Amino acid sequence: MTSPAAEFDPFSKPHLLGISDLSAFDIENLLDRANAWAERNALPDNKHAILRGRTQINLFFESSTRTQSSFEIAGKRLGADVMNMSVASSSVKKGETLLDTAVTLNAMRPDLLVVRHSGSGAVELLARKVANCAVVNAGDGSHEHPTQALLDALTIRRRKGRIQGLKVAICGDIAHSRVARSNILSLAALGAQVNVVAPSTLMPTAIDRMGVNVFRNMDEGVEGCDVIMMLRLQRERMSGAFVPSSREFFHYYGLDSRRLALAKPDALVMHPGPMNRGVEIDSVVADGTQSVIRDQVEMGVAVRMAVLEALADNLHGGDNVKAAGA
Ligand code: CP
């Protein structure tokens, strides 16, 4: 099976480190390609040869369900040899550093290295100092999670037909969220109006410089919105208490049916996962008819296929996609 669109024009960067590196054209182009993959993924024969002979290593220093498994599926669907390096059973447990681990893996000549790390900027450091291959940021600290923002944008675009002019509320732990940061960048680039909603303790100072509207009151922040994106409390990045209790947080900042009714009647409910039901989102809403949380997971595979394909193509001077008959 050949790849889905002949006119694919991959972005020219050697790595995908953040949405901040992409133009609106790059984002739209990746979304177009990912949309084509999403259509192809629904067909019974969804195995391709675009990355045949390429090696992809997934190196996750933080836990993951969605991102790691969808990068693995995406690589395999494109025909790559995919290896998941389990940090829990690696020499990281014996004190090996991020850079030494990366140098070791780089010596095995992978084509694609997908990395998640708790340190903001760690993936960029590895890409600039160590890797001779394409590096994908699968989430670095509270900095960026670019493929999450791309899959969120694709989910919105498929449901609403556009992103330009939509009103999107991003609610919850904005301060510790790489998902919030990447989404603010991509949604702003694509012409959406973004509201951020959080208590002062979870709102970064100077966030308004990113061009968002800042709300401490959730009812006001979600009013009239086309999309409500909920975020969990990222307790692993907190030192000390940022909210009095989970129950109190839900009272003031949880998405329930009453608050959802303040948004537009056809508003989408989104969550990158993992969800903490009863803390930032009520089960009735998470599992309700306006929820597109499962669509987000499905679009994750398509977006990661588009990203892996584009980066592999850059590695090989554009011959990769061409050779596959695209
Ligand atoms: N959205 C997301 O990054 O989920 P995982 O932590 O399960 O990969």
Boltz pocket constraint, residues with backbone or C-beta under 6 A from the ligand:
constraints:
  - pocket:
      binder: B
      contacts: [[A, 63], [A, 64], [A, 65], [A, 66], [A, 67], [A, 68], [A, 138], [A, 139], [A, 148], [A, 272], [A, 273], [A, 274]]
      max_distance: 6.0
